[in-house]
Amino acid sequence: MEKIKLEIAGEISLSNDAGSTMKKWREIFGISQVELARYLNIGVSTISDYEANRRKSPGTAIIKRLVNSLFEIDRQKGGTISQKFLESEKDIENYFKVHEFARGVVVSDFAKLIEGKILTNYNLTDNKQIYGYTLIDSLKVILEMPFSYFPRIYGNVSERAFIFTGVSTGRSPMVIIRVSPSKPSVVVLHGIEDVDKLALKISEKERIPIIITKLDIGKIMEKLGKI
């Protein structure tokens, strides 16, 4: 649940219209301004002013209180909305898992960490940094995953590695990346040695390094979890 809270707080913090975003989430939770104000022990006019952008955009401490309040009020009402978020999160993990690093990692160091071999765009790997990874079940994502889930593959930042499992040649993942508006910084193809020539060409054109590795996925996640 903390991950979901952080995502909501991040959306409010980064929004160009913080007030409208705050209002959107309050309405999603089905909470009135009066209920929220009473829980936070502030005036209803304060909530109204924030949502109408009549007050300066709230700082992180206020946003944190607001988001925690939404979940706590929902819990007191039976937790219906919170449960929907949890179910959605579990469903998404059938297709991919997102992890954010505590610090940036240079791609060349990342490759060494996962015992990978860099196949393309070597010249970029000593300067390009990534800030997380997404572990993707390629077959499930390509064949089964609802399109609405795609934006969440990128987590908080697009400067990340996509680690594809269940690949045979690497062509399908690279074709999808080619036509997607957002791109990862690096692609890892797990468990293969021979990569499709078209996949390599797309990698070069998009300037996205491809790394191959056969290191056990559990060990990869363990190592990357320490960053």
MODELLER restraints for C-alpha pairs under 7 A, 6 or more apart:
rsr = mdl.restraints
at = mdl.atoms
rsr.add(forms.Gaussian(group=physical.xy_distance, feature=features.Distance(at['CA:1:A'], at['CA:86:A']), mean=6.98, stdev=0.5))
rsr.add(forms.Gaussian(group=physical.xy_distance, feature=features.Distance(at['CA:5:A'], at['CA:67:A']), mean=6.43, stdev=0.5))
rsr.add(forms.Gaussian(group=physical.xy_distance, feature=features.Distance(at['CA:9:A'], at['CA:63:A']), mean=6.19, stdev=0.5))
rsr.add(forms.Gaussian(group=physical.xy_distance, feature=features.Distance(at['CA:9:A'], at['CA:64:A']), mean=6.54, stdev=0.5))
rsr.add(forms.Gaussian(group=physical.xy_distance, feature=features.Distance(at['CA:9:A'], at['CA:67:A']), mean=6.55, stdev=0.5))
rsr.add(forms.Gaussian(group=physical.xy_distance, feature=features.Distance(at['CA:12:A'], at['CA:18:A']), mean=5.31, stdev=0.5))
rsr.add(forms.Gaussian(group=physical.xy_distance, feature=features.Distance(at['CA:12:A'], at['CA:21:A']), mean=5.73, stdev=0.5))
rsr.add(forms.Gaussian(group=physical.xy_distance, feature=features.Distance(at['CA:12:A'], at['CA:22:A']), mean=6.35, stdev=0.5))
rsr.add(forms.Gaussian(group=physical.xy_distance, feature=features.Distance(at['CA:18:A'], at['CA:57:A']), mean=6.40, stdev=0.5))
rsr.add(forms.Gaussian(group=physical.xy_distance, feature=features.Distance(at['CA:19:A'], at['CA:50:A']), mean=5.38, stdev=0.5))
rsr.add(forms.Gaussian(group=physical.xy_distance, feature=features.Distance(at['CA:19:A'], at['CA:51:A']), mean=3.69, stdev=0.5))
rsr.add(forms.Gaussian(group=physical.xy_distance, feature=features.Distance(at['CA:19:A'], at['CA:52:A']), mean=5.61, stdev=0.5))
rsr.add(forms.Gaussian(group=physical.xy_distance, feature=features.Distance(at['CA:19:A'], at['CA:53:A']), mean=5.20, stdev=0.5))
rsr.add(forms.Gaussian(group=physical.xy_distance, feature=features.Distance(at['CA:20:A'], at['CA:51:A']), mean=5.60, stdev=0.5))
rsr.add(forms.Gaussian(group=physical.xy_distance, feature=features.Distance(at['CA:22:A'], at['CA:51:A']), mean=6.23, stdev=0.5))
rsr.add(forms.Gaussian(group=physical.xy_distance, feature=features.Distance(at['CA:23:A'], at['CA:51:A']), mean=5.69, stdev=0.5))
rsr.add(forms.Gaussian(group=physical.xy_distance, feature=features.Distance(at['CA:26:A'], at['CA:70:A']), mean=6.89, stdev=0.5))
rsr.add(forms.Gaussian(group=physical.xy_distance, feature=features.Distance(at['CA:29:A'], at['CA:70:A']), mean=6.78, stdev=0.5))
rsr.add(forms.Gaussian(group=physical.xy_distance, feature=features.Distance(at['CA:29:A'], at['CA:74:A']), mean=6.91, stdev=0.5))
rsr.add(forms.Gaussian(group=physical.xy_distance, feature=features.Distance(at['CA:29:A'], at['CA:81:A']), mean=6.17, stdev=0.5))
rsr.add(forms.Gaussian(group=physical.xy_distance, feature=features.Distance(at['CA:33:A'], at['CA:44:A']), mean=6.12, stdev=0.5))
rsr.add(forms.Gaussian(group=physical.xy_distance, feature=features.Distance(at['CA:33:A'], at['CA:47:A']), mean=6.44, stdev=0.5))
rsr.add(forms.Gaussian(group=physical.xy_distance, feature=features.Distance(at['CA:34:A'], at['CA:44:A']), mean=5.74, stdev=0.5))
rsr.add(forms.Gaussian(group=physical.xy_distance, feature=features.Distance(at['CA:37:A'], at['CA:43:A']), mean=5.73, stdev=0.5))
rsr.add(forms.Gaussian(group=physical.xy_distance, feature=features.Distance(at['CA:37:A'], at['CA:44:A']), mean=5.26, stdev=0.5))
rsr.add(forms.Gaussian(group=physical.xy_distance, feature=features.Distance(at['CA:37:A'], at['CA:47:A']), mean=6.61, stdev=0.5))
rsr.add(forms.Gaussian(group=physical.xy_distance, feature=features.Distance(at['CA:49:A'], at['CA:55:A']), mean=5.54, stdev=0.5))
rsr.add(forms.Gaussian(group=physical.xy_distance, feature=features.Distance(at['CA:71:A'], at['CA:82:A']), mean=6.64, stdev=0.5))
rsr.add(forms.Gaussian(group=physical.xy_distance, feature=features.Distance(at['CA:74:A'], at['CA:80:A']), mean=6.96, stdev=0.5))
rsr.add(forms.Gaussian(group=physical.xy_distance, feature=features.Distance(at['CA:74:A'], at['CA:81:A']), mean=6.75, stdev=0.5))
rsr.add(forms.Gaussian(group=physical.xy_distance, feature=features.Distance(at['CA:74:A'], at['CA:82:A']), mean=6.99, stdev=0.5))
rsr.add(forms.Gaussian(group=physical.xy_distance, feature=features.Distance(at['CA:95:A'], at['CA:136:A']), mean=6.21, stdev=0.5))
rsr.add(forms.Gaussian(group=physical.xy_distance, feature=features.Distance(at['CA:95:A'], at['CA:137:A']), mean=5.56, stdev=0.5))
rsr.add(forms.Gaussian(group=physical.xy_distance, feature=features.Distance(at['CA:95:A'], at['CA:140:A']), mean=5.94, stdev=0.5))
rsr.add(forms.Gaussian(group=physical.xy_distance, feature=features.Distance(at['CA:95:A'], at['CA:141:A']), mean=5.77, stdev=0.5))
rsr.add(forms.Gaussian(group=physical.xy_distance, feature=features.Distance(at['CA:95:A'], at['CA:145:A']), mean=6.80, stdev=0.5))
rsr.add(forms.Gaussian(group=physical.xy_distance, feature=features.Distance(at['CA:96:A'], at['CA:134:A']), mean=6.58, stdev=0.5))
rsr.add(forms.Gaussian(group=physical.xy_distance, feature=features.Distance(at['CA:96:A'], at['CA:135:A']), mean=5.37, stdev=0.5))
rsr.add(forms.Gaussian(group=physical.xy_distance, feature=features.Distance(at['CA:96:A'], at['CA:136:A']), mean=4.44, stdev=0.5))
rsr.add(forms.Gaussian(group=physical.xy_distance, feature=features.Distance(at['CA:96:A'], at['CA:137:A']), mean=6.12, stdev=0.5))
rsr.add(forms.Gaussian(group=physical.xy_distance, feature=features.Distance(at['CA:97:A'], at['CA:134:A']), mean=5.54, stdev=0.5))
rsr.add(forms.Gaussian(group=physical.xy_distance, feature=features.Distance(at['CA:97:A'], at['CA:135:A']), mean=5.12, stdev=0.5))
rsr.add(forms.Gaussian(group=physical.xy_distance, feature=features.Distance(at['CA:97:A'], at['CA:136:A']), mean=6.74, stdev=0.5))
rsr.add(forms.Gaussian(group=physical.xy_distance, feature=features.Distance(at['CA:98:A'], at['CA:133:A']), mean=6.13, stdev=0.5))
rsr.add(forms.Gaussian(group=physical.xy_distance, feature=features.Distance(at['CA:98:A'], at['CA:134:A']), mean=4.47, stdev=0.5))
rsr.add(forms.Gaussian(group=physical.xy_distance, feature=features.Distance(at['CA:98:A'], at['CA:135:A']), mean=6.52, stdev=0.5))
rsr.add(forms.Gaussian(group=physical.xy_distance, feature=features.Distance(at['CA:98:A'], at['CA:153:A']), mean=6.88, stdev=0.5))
rsr.add(forms.Gaussian(group=physical.xy_distance, feature=features.Distance(at['CA:98:A'], at['CA:155:A']), mean=6.12, stdev=0.5))
rsr.add(forms.Gaussian(group=physical.xy_distance, feature=features.Distance(at['CA:99:A'], at['CA:132:A']), mean=5.54, stdev=0.5))
rsr.add(forms.Gaussian(group=physical.xy_distance, feature=features.Distance(at['CA:99:A'], at['CA:133:A']), mean=5.46, stdev=0.5))
rsr.add(forms.Gaussian(group=physical.xy_distance, feature=features.Distance(at['CA:99:A'], at['CA:134:A']), mean=6.24, stdev=0.5))
rsr.add(forms.Gaussian(group=physical.xy_distance, feature=features.Distance(at['CA:100:A'], at['CA:131:A']), mean=6.08, stdev=0.5))
rsr.add(forms.Gaussian(group=physical.xy_distance, feature=features.Distance(at['CA:100:A'], at['CA:132:A']), mean=4.09, stdev=0.5))
rsr.add(forms.Gaussian(group=physical.xy_distance, feature=features.Distance(at['CA:100:A'], at['CA:133:A']), mean=6.52, stdev=0.5))
rsr.add(forms.Gaussian(group=physical.xy_distance, feature=features.Distance(at['CA:101:A'], at['CA:131:A']), mean=5.21, stdev=0.5))
rsr.add(forms.Gaussian(group=physical.xy_distance, feature=features.Distance(at['CA:101:A'], at['CA:132:A']), mean=4.84, stdev=0.5))
rsr.add(forms.Gaussian(group=physical.xy_distance, feature=features.Distance(at['CA:101:A'], at['CA:227:A']), mean=5.50, stdev=0.5))
rsr.add(forms.Gaussian(group=physical.xy_distance, feature=features.Distance(at['CA:102:A'], at['CA:227:A']), mean=5.99, stdev=0.5))
rsr.add(forms.Gaussian(group=physical.xy_distance, feature=features.Distance(at['CA:103:A'], at['CA:131:A']), mean=6.38, stdev=0.5))
rsr.add(forms.Gaussian(group=physical.xy_distance, feature=features.Distance(at['CA:103:A'], at['CA:227:A']), mean=6.83, stdev=0.5))
rsr.add(forms.Gaussian(group=physical.xy_distance, feature=features.Distance(at['CA:104:A'], at['CA:129:A']), mean=5.80, stdev=0.5))
rsr.add(forms.Gaussian(group=physical.xy_distance, feature=features.Distance(at['CA:104:A'], at['CA:130:A']), mean=5.54, stdev=0.5))
rsr.add(forms.Gaussian(group=physical.xy_distance, feature=features.Distance(at['CA:104:A'], at['CA:131:A']), mean=4.80, stdev=0.5))
rsr.add(forms.Gaussian(group=physical.xy_distance, feature=features.Distance(at['CA:105:A'], at['CA:129:A']), mean=5.20, stdev=0.5))
rsr.add(forms.Gaussian(group=physical.xy_distance, feature=features.Distance(at['CA:105:A'], at['CA:130:A']), mean=5.38, stdev=0.5))
rsr.add(forms.Gaussian(group=physical.xy_distance, feature=features.Distance(at['CA:105:A'], at['CA:131:A']), mean=6.45, stdev=0.5))
rsr.add(forms.Gaussian(group=physical.xy_distance, feature=features.Distance(at['CA:106:A'], at['CA:125:A']), mean=6.86, stdev=0.5))
rsr.add(forms.Gaussian(group=physical.xy_distance, feature=features.Distance(at['CA:106:A'], at['CA:126:A']), mean=6.20, stdev=0.5))
rsr.add(forms.Gaussian(group=physical.xy_distance, feature=features.Distance(at['CA:106:A'], at['CA:127:A']), mean=6.42, stdev=0.5))
rsr.add(forms.Gaussian(group=physical.xy_distance, feature=features.Distance(at['CA:106:A'], at['CA:128:A']), mean=5.74, stdev=0.5))
rsr.add(forms.Gaussian(group=physical.xy_distance, feature=features.Distance(at['CA:106:A'], at['CA:129:A']), mean=4.31, stdev=0.5))
rsr.add(forms.Gaussian(group=physical.xy_distance, feature=features.Distance(at['CA:106:A'], at['CA:130:A']), mean=6.42, stdev=0.5))
rsr.add(forms.Gaussian(group=physical.xy_distance, feature=features.Distance(at['CA:107:A'], at['CA:125:A']), mean=4.88, stdev=0.5))
rsr.add(forms.Gaussian(group=physical.xy_distance, feature=features.Distance(at['CA:107:A'], at['CA:126:A']), mean=6.38, stdev=0.5))
rsr.add(forms.Gaussian(group=physical.xy_distance, feature=features.Distance(at['CA:107:A'], at['CA:128:A']), mean=5.93, stdev=0.5))
rsr.add(forms.Gaussian(group=physical.xy_distance, feature=features.Distance(at['CA:107:A'], at['CA:129:A']), mean=5.74, stdev=0.5))
rsr.add(forms.Gaussian(group=physical.xy_distance, feature=features.Distance(at['CA:107:A'], at['CA:130:A']), mean=6.65, stdev=0.5))
rsr.add(forms.Gaussian(group=physical.xy_distance, feature=features.Distance(at['CA:108:A'], at['CA:125:A']), mean=4.94, stdev=0.5))
rsr.add(forms.Gaussian(group=physical.xy_distance, feature=features.Distance(at['CA:108:A'], at['CA:126:A']), mean=5.45, stdev=0.5))
rsr.add(forms.Gaussian(group=physical.xy_distance, feature=features.Distance(at['CA:111:A'], at['CA:117:A']), mean=6.73, stdev=0.5))
rsr.add(forms.Gaussian(group=physical.xy_distance, feature=features.Distance(at['CA:111:A'], at['CA:211:A']), mean=6.95, stdev=0.5))
rsr.add(forms.Gaussian(group=physical.xy_distance, feature=features.Distance(at['CA:114:A'], at['CA:213:A']), mean=6.96, stdev=0.5))
rsr.add(forms.Gaussian(group=physical.xy_distance, feature=features.Distance(at['CA:114:A'], at['CA:215:A']), mean=6.61, stdev=0.5))
rsr.add(forms.Gaussian(group=physical.xy_distance, feature=features.Distance(at['CA:114:A'], at['CA:220:A']), mean=5.77, stdev=0.5))
rsr.add(forms.Gaussian(group=physical.xy_distance, feature=features.Distance(at['CA:115:A'], at['CA:213:A']), mean=6.22, stdev=0.5))
rsr.add(forms.Gaussian(group=physical.xy_distance, feature=features.Distance(at['CA:115:A'], at['CA:215:A']), mean=6.53, stdev=0.5))
rsr.add(forms.Gaussian(group=physical.xy_distance, feature=features.Distance(at['CA:116:A'], at['CA:211:A']), mean=5.87, stdev=0.5))
rsr.add(forms.Gaussian(group=physical.xy_distance, feature=features.Distance(at['CA:116:A'], at['CA:212:A']), mean=5.35, stdev=0.5))
rsr.add(forms.Gaussian(group=physical.xy_distance, feature=features.Distance(at['CA:116:A'], at['CA:213:A']), mean=4.40, stdev=0.5))
rsr.add(forms.Gaussian(group=physical.xy_distance, feature=features.Distance(at['CA:117:A'], at['CA:211:A']), mean=5.34, stdev=0.5))
rsr.add(forms.Gaussian(group=physical.xy_distance, feature=features.Distance(at['CA:117:A'], at['CA:212:A']), mean=5.31, stdev=0.5))
rsr.add(forms.Gaussian(group=physical.xy_distance, feature=features.Distance(at['CA:117:A'], at['CA:213:A']), mean=6.43, stdev=0.5))
rsr.add(forms.Gaussian(group=physical.xy_distance, feature=features.Distance(at['CA:118:A'], at['CA:210:A']), mean=6.03, stdev=0.5))
rsr.add(forms.Gaussian(group=physical.xy_distance, feature=features.Distance(at['CA:118:A'], at['CA:211:A']), mean=4.46, stdev=0.5))
rsr.add(forms.Gaussian(group=physical.xy_distance, feature=features.Distance(at['CA:118:A'], at['CA:212:A']), mean=6.69, stdev=0.5))
rsr.add(forms.Gaussian(group=physical.xy_distance, feature=features.Distance(at['CA:119:A'], at['CA:210:A']), mean=5.56, stdev=0.5))
rsr.add(forms.Gaussian(group=physical.xy_distance, feature=features.Distance(at['CA:119:A'], at['CA:211:A']), mean=5.85, stdev=0.5))
rsr.add(forms.Gaussian(group=physical.xy_distance, feature=features.Distance(at['CA:120:A'], at['CA:203:A']), mean=6.91, stdev=0.5))
rsr.add(forms.Gaussian(group=physical.xy_distance, feature=features.Distance(at['CA:120:A'], at['CA:204:A']), mean=6.57, stdev=0.5))
rsr.add(forms.Gaussian(group=physical.xy_distance, feature=features.Distance(at['CA:120:A'], at['CA:209:A']), mean=5.06, stdev=0.5))
rsr.add(forms.Gaussian(group=physical.xy_distance, feature=features.Distance(at['CA:120:A'], at['CA:210:A']), mean=5.55, stdev=0.5))
rsr.add(forms.Gaussian(group=physical.xy_distance, feature=features.Distance(at['CA:121:A'], at['CA:204:A']), mean=6.40, stdev=0.5))
rsr.add(forms.Gaussian(group=physical.xy_distance, feature=features.Distance(at['CA:121:A'], at['CA:207:A']), mean=6.41, stdev=0.5))
rsr.add(forms.Gaussian(group=physical.xy_distance, feature=features.Distance(at['CA:121:A'], at['CA:208:A']), mean=6.86, stdev=0.5))
rsr.add(forms.Gaussian(group=physical.xy_distance, feature=features.Distance(at['CA:121:A'], at['CA:209:A']), mean=5.03, stdev=0.5))
rsr.add(forms.Gaussian(group=physical.xy_distance, feature=features.Distance(at['CA:130:A'], at['CA:159:A']), mean=4.93, stdev=0.5))
rsr.add(forms.Gaussian(group=physical.xy_distance, feature=features.Distance(at['CA:130:A'], at['CA:160:A']), mean=4.69, stdev=0.5))
rsr.add(forms.Gaussian(group=physical.xy_distance, feature=features.Distance(at['CA:130:A'], at['CA:161:A']), mean=6.82, stdev=0.5))
rsr.add(forms.Gaussian(group=physical.xy_distance, feature=features.Distance(at['CA:130:A'], at['CA:185:A']), mean=6.81, stdev=0.5))
rsr.add(forms.Gaussian(group=physical.xy_distance, feature=features.Distance(at['CA:131:A'], at['CA:159:A']), mean=5.99, stdev=0.5))
rsr.add(forms.Gaussian(group=physical.xy_distance, feature=features.Distance(at['CA:131:A'], at['CA:160:A']), mean=5.48, stdev=0.5))
rsr.add(forms.Gaussian(group=physical.xy_distance, feature=features.Distance(at['CA:132:A'], at['CA:160:A']), mean=4.82, stdev=0.5))
rsr.add(forms.Gaussian(group=physical.xy_distance, feature=features.Distance(at['CA:132:A'], at['CA:161:A']), mean=6.49, stdev=0.5))
rsr.add(forms.Gaussian(group=physical.xy_distance, feature=features.Distance(at['CA:133:A'], at['CA:160:A']), mean=5.06, stdev=0.5))
rsr.add(forms.Gaussian(group=physical.xy_distance, feature=features.Distance(at['CA:133:A'], at['CA:161:A']), mean=4.49, stdev=0.5))
rsr.add(forms.Gaussian(group=physical.xy_distance, feature=features.Distance(at['CA:133:A'], at['CA:162:A']), mean=5.79, stdev=0.5))
rsr.add(forms.Gaussian(group=physical.xy_distance, feature=features.Distance(at['CA:134:A'], at['CA:153:A']), mean=6.54, stdev=0.5))
rsr.add(forms.Gaussian(group=physical.xy_distance, feature=features.Distance(at['CA:134:A'], at['CA:161:A']), mean=6.30, stdev=0.5))
rsr.add(forms.Gaussian(group=physical.xy_distance, feature=features.Distance(at['CA:134:A'], at['CA:162:A']), mean=5.01, stdev=0.5))
rsr.add(forms.Gaussian(group=physical.xy_distance, feature=features.Distance(at['CA:134:A'], at['CA:163:A']), mean=6.04, stdev=0.5))
rsr.add(forms.Gaussian(group=physical.xy_distance, feature=features.Distance(at['CA:135:A'], at['CA:162:A']), mean=6.22, stdev=0.5))
rsr.add(forms.Gaussian(group=physical.xy_distance, feature=features.Distance(at['CA:135:A'], at['CA:163:A']), mean=4.80, stdev=0.5))
rsr.add(forms.Gaussian(group=physical.xy_distance, feature=features.Distance(at['CA:135:A'], at['CA:164:A']), mean=6.22, stdev=0.5))
rsr.add(forms.Gaussian(group=physical.xy_distance, feature=features.Distance(at['CA:136:A'], at['CA:162:A']), mean=6.94, stdev=0.5))
rsr.add(forms.Gaussian(group=physical.xy_distance, feature=features.Distance(at['CA:136:A'], at['CA:163:A']), mean=5.89, stdev=0.5))
rsr.add(forms.Gaussian(group=physical.xy_distance, feature=features.Distance(at['CA:136:A'], at['CA:164:A']), mean=4.88, stdev=0.5))
rsr.add(forms.Gaussian(group=physical.xy_distance, feature=features.Distance(at['CA:136:A'], at['CA:165:A']), mean=6.15, stdev=0.5))
rsr.add(forms.Gaussian(group=physical.xy_distance, feature=features.Distance(at['CA:137:A'], at['CA:164:A']), mean=6.08, stdev=0.5))
rsr.add(forms.Gaussian(group=physical.xy_distance, feature=features.Distance(at['CA:137:A'], at['CA:165:A']), mean=5.17, stdev=0.5))
rsr.add(forms.Gaussian(group=physical.xy_distance, feature=features.Distance(at['CA:137:A'], at['CA:166:A']), mean=6.25, stdev=0.5))
rsr.add(forms.Gaussian(group=physical.xy_distance, feature=features.Distance(at['CA:138:A'], at['CA:164:A']), mean=5.67, stdev=0.5))
rsr.add(forms.Gaussian(group=physical.xy_distance, feature=features.Distance(at['CA:138:A'], at['CA:165:A']), mean=5.83, stdev=0.5))
rsr.add(forms.Gaussian(group=physical.xy_distance, feature=features.Distance(at['CA:138:A'], at['CA:166:A']), mean=5.82, stdev=0.5))
rsr.add(forms.Gaussian(group=physical.xy_distance, feature=features.Distance(at['CA:138:A'], at['CA:167:A']), mean=6.41, stdev=0.5))
rsr.add(forms.Gaussian(group=physical.xy_distance, feature=features.Distance(at['CA:138:A'], at['CA:173:A']), mean=6.98, stdev=0.5))
rsr.add(forms.Gaussian(group=physical.xy_distance, feature=features.Distance(at['CA:139:A'], at['CA:166:A']), mean=6.44, stdev=0.5))
rsr.add(forms.Gaussian(group=physical.xy_distance, feature=features.Distance(at['CA:158:A'], at['CA:183:A']), mean=6.67, stdev=0.5))
rsr.add(forms.Gaussian(group=physical.xy_distance, feature=features.Distance(at['CA:158:A'], at['CA:184:A']), mean=5.48, stdev=0.5))
rsr.add(forms.Gaussian(group=physical.xy_distance, feature=features.Distance(at['CA:159:A'], at['CA:184:A']), mean=5.87, stdev=0.5))
rsr.add(forms.Gaussian(group=physical.xy_distance, feature=features.Distance(at['CA:159:A'], at['CA:185:A']), mean=5.13, stdev=0.5))
rsr.add(forms.Gaussian(group=physical.xy_distance, feature=features.Distance(at['CA:160:A'], at['CA:184:A']), mean=5.50, stdev=0.5))
rsr.add(forms.Gaussian(group=physical.xy_distance, feature=features.Distance(at['CA:160:A'], at['CA:185:A']), mean=5.38, stdev=0.5))
rsr.add(forms.Gaussian(group=physical.xy_distance, feature=features.Distance(at['CA:160:A'], at['CA:186:A']), mean=6.67, stdev=0.5))
rsr.add(forms.Gaussian(group=physical.xy_distance, feature=features.Distance(at['CA:161:A'], at['CA:184:A']), mean=5.97, stdev=0.5))
rsr.add(forms.Gaussian(group=physical.xy_distance, feature=features.Distance(at['CA:161:A'], at['CA:185:A']), mean=5.92, stdev=0.5))
rsr.add(forms.Gaussian(group=physical.xy_distance, feature=features.Distance(at['CA:161:A'], at['CA:186:A']), mean=4.76, stdev=0.5))
rsr.add(forms.Gaussian(group=physical.xy_distance, feature=features.Distance(at['CA:161:A'], at['CA:187:A']), mean=5.62, stdev=0.5))
rsr.add(forms.Gaussian(group=physical.xy_distance, feature=features.Distance(at['CA:161:A'], at['CA:188:A']), mean=6.94, stdev=0.5))
rsr.add(forms.Gaussian(group=physical.xy_distance, feature=features.Distance(at['CA:162:A'], at['CA:184:A']), mean=6.42, stdev=0.5))
rsr.add(forms.Gaussian(group=physical.xy_distance, feature=features.Distance(at['CA:162:A'], at['CA:186:A']), mean=6.42, stdev=0.5))
rsr.add(forms.Gaussian(group=physical.xy_distance, feature=features.Distance(at['CA:162:A'], at['CA:187:A']), mean=4.93, stdev=0.5))
rsr.add(forms.Gaussian(group=physical.xy_distance, feature=features.Distance(at['CA:162:A'], at['CA:188:A']), mean=6.02, stdev=0.5))
rsr.add(forms.Gaussian(group=physical.xy_distance, feature=features.Distance(at['CA:163:A'], at['CA:187:A']), mean=6.08, stdev=0.5))
rsr.add(forms.Gaussian(group=physical.xy_distance, feature=features.Distance(at['CA:163:A'], at['CA:188:A']), mean=4.54, stdev=0.5))
rsr.add(forms.Gaussian(group=physical.xy_distance, feature=features.Distance(at['CA:163:A'], at['CA:189:A']), mean=6.14, stdev=0.5))
rsr.add(forms.Gaussian(group=physical.xy_distance, feature=features.Distance(at['CA:163:A'], at['CA:190:A']), mean=6.94, stdev=0.5))
rsr.add(forms.Gaussian(group=physical.xy_distance, feature=features.Distance(at['CA:164:A'], at['CA:188:A']), mean=6.06, stdev=0.5))
rsr.add(forms.Gaussian(group=physical.xy_distance, feature=features.Distance(at['CA:164:A'], at['CA:189:A']), mean=5.20, stdev=0.5))
rsr.add(forms.Gaussian(group=physical.xy_distance, feature=features.Distance(at['CA:164:A'], at['CA:190:A']), mean=5.99, stdev=0.5))
rsr.add(forms.Gaussian(group=physical.xy_distance, feature=features.Distance(at['CA:165:A'], at['CA:189:A']), mean=6.66, stdev=0.5))
rsr.add(forms.Gaussian(group=physical.xy_distance, feature=features.Distance(at['CA:165:A'], at['CA:190:A']), mean=5.28, stdev=0.5))
rsr.add(forms.Gaussian(group=physical.xy_distance, feature=features.Distance(at['CA:167:A'], at['CA:189:A']), mean=6.85, stdev=0.5))
rsr.add(forms.Gaussian(group=physical.xy_distance, feature=features.Distance(at['CA:168:A'], at['CA:192:A']), mean=6.73, stdev=0.5))
rsr.add(forms.Gaussian(group=physical.xy_distance, feature=features.Distance(at['CA:169:A'], at['CA:194:A']), mean=6.60, stdev=0.5))
rsr.add(forms.Gaussian(group=physical.xy_distance, feature=features.Distance(at['CA:169:A'], at['CA:195:A']), mean=4.94, stdev=0.5))
rsr.add(forms.Gaussian(group=physical.xy_distance, feature=features.Distance(at['CA:169:A'], at['CA:196:A']), mean=5.11, stdev=0.5))
rsr.add(forms.Gaussian(group=physical.xy_distance, feature=features.Distance(at['CA:170:A'], at['CA:189:A']), mean=6.60, stdev=0.5))
rsr.add(forms.Gaussian(group=physical.xy_distance, feature=features.Distance(at['CA:170:A'], at['CA:195:A']), mean=5.79, stdev=0.5))
rsr.add(forms.Gaussian(group=physical.xy_distance, feature=features.Distance(at['CA:170:A'], at['CA:196:A']), mean=6.03, stdev=0.5))
rsr.add(forms.Gaussian(group=physical.xy_distance, feature=features.Distance(at['CA:170:A'], at['CA:199:A']), mean=6.09, stdev=0.5))
rsr.add(forms.Gaussian(group=physical.xy_distance, feature=features.Distance(at['CA:171:A'], at['CA:196:A']), mean=5.71, stdev=0.5))
rsr.add(forms.Gaussian(group=physical.xy_distance, feature=features.Distance(at['CA:171:A'], at['CA:198:A']), mean=6.50, stdev=0.5))
rsr.add(forms.Gaussian(group=physical.xy_distance, feature=features.Distance(at['CA:171:A'], at['CA:199:A']), mean=4.78, stdev=0.5))
rsr.add(forms.Gaussian(group=physical.xy_distance, feature=features.Distance(at['CA:174:A'], at['CA:199:A']), mean=5.45, stdev=0.5))
rsr.add(forms.Gaussian(group=physical.xy_distance, feature=features.Distance(at['CA:174:A'], at['CA:202:A']), mean=6.59, stdev=0.5))
rsr.add(forms.Gaussian(group=physical.xy_distance, feature=features.Distance(at['CA:177:A'], at['CA:183:A']), mean=6.22, stdev=0.5))
rsr.add(forms.Gaussian(group=physical.xy_distance, feature=features.Distance(at['CA:178:A'], at['CA:202:A']), mean=6.76, stdev=0.5))
rsr.add(forms.Gaussian(group=physical.xy_distance, feature=features.Distance(at['CA:185:A'], at['CA:208:A']), mean=5.76, stdev=0.5))
rsr.add(forms.Gaussian(group=physical.xy_distance, feature=features.Distance(at['CA:186:A'], at['CA:208:A']), mean=5.23, stdev=0.5))
rsr.add(forms.Gaussian(group=physical.xy_distance, feature=features.Distance(at['CA:186:A'], at['CA:209:A']), mean=5.06, stdev=0.5))
rsr.add(forms.Gaussian(group=physical.xy_distance, feature=features.Distance(at['CA:186:A'], at['CA:210:A']), mean=6.17, stdev=0.5))
rsr.add(forms.Gaussian(group=physical.xy_distance, feature=features.Distance(at['CA:187:A'], at['CA:208:A']), mean=6.89, stdev=0.5))
rsr.add(forms.Gaussian(group=physical.xy_distance, feature=features.Distance(at['CA:187:A'], at['CA:209:A']), mean=6.26, stdev=0.5))
rsr.add(forms.Gaussian(group=physical.xy_distance, feature=features.Distance(at['CA:187:A'], at['CA:210:A']), mean=4.91, stdev=0.5))
rsr.add(forms.Gaussian(group=physical.xy_distance, feature=features.Distance(at['CA:187:A'], at['CA:211:A']), mean=6.20, stdev=0.5))
rsr.add(forms.Gaussian(group=physical.xy_distance, feature=features.Distance(at['CA:188:A'], at['CA:210:A']), mean=5.81, stdev=0.5))
rsr.add(forms.Gaussian(group=physical.xy_distance, feature=features.Distance(at['CA:188:A'], at['CA:211:A']), mean=4.66, stdev=0.5))
rsr.add(forms.Gaussian(group=physical.xy_distance, feature=features.Distance(at['CA:188:A'], at['CA:212:A']), mean=5.59, stdev=0.5))
rsr.add(forms.Gaussian(group=physical.xy_distance, feature=features.Distance(at['CA:189:A'], at['CA:211:A']), mean=6.24, stdev=0.5))
rsr.add(forms.Gaussian(group=physical.xy_distance, feature=features.Distance(at['CA:189:A'], at['CA:212:A']), mean=4.90, stdev=0.5))
rsr.add(forms.Gaussian(group=physical.xy_distance, feature=features.Distance(at['CA:189:A'], at['CA:213:A']), mean=6.71, stdev=0.5))
rsr.add(forms.Gaussian(group=physical.xy_distance, feature=features.Distance(at['CA:190:A'], at['CA:212:A']), mean=5.83, stdev=0.5))
rsr.add(forms.Gaussian(group=physical.xy_distance, feature=features.Distance(at['CA:190:A'], at['CA:213:A']), mean=5.23, stdev=0.5))
rsr.add(forms.Gaussian(group=physical.xy_distance, feature=features.Distance(at['CA:190:A'], at['CA:214:A']), mean=5.81, stdev=0.5))
rsr.add(forms.Gaussian(group=physical.xy_distance, feature=features.Distance(at['CA:191:A'], at['CA:213:A']), mean=6.03, stdev=0.5))
rsr.add(forms.Gaussian(group=physical.xy_distance, feature=features.Distance(at['CA:191:A'], at['CA:214:A']), mean=4.59, stdev=0.5))
rsr.add(forms.Gaussian(group=physical.xy_distance, feature=features.Distance(at['CA:192:A'], at['CA:212:A']), mean=6.76, stdev=0.5))
rsr.add(forms.Gaussian(group=physical.xy_distance, feature=features.Distance(at['CA:193:A'], at['CA:212:A']), mean=6.93, stdev=0.5))
rsr.add(forms.Gaussian(group=physical.xy_distance, feature=features.Distance(at['CA:203:A'], at['CA:209:A']), mean=6.19, stdev=0.5))
rsr.add(forms.Gaussian(group=physical.xy_distance, feature=features.Distance(at['CA:203:A'], at['CA:210:A']), mean=6.68, stdev=0.5))
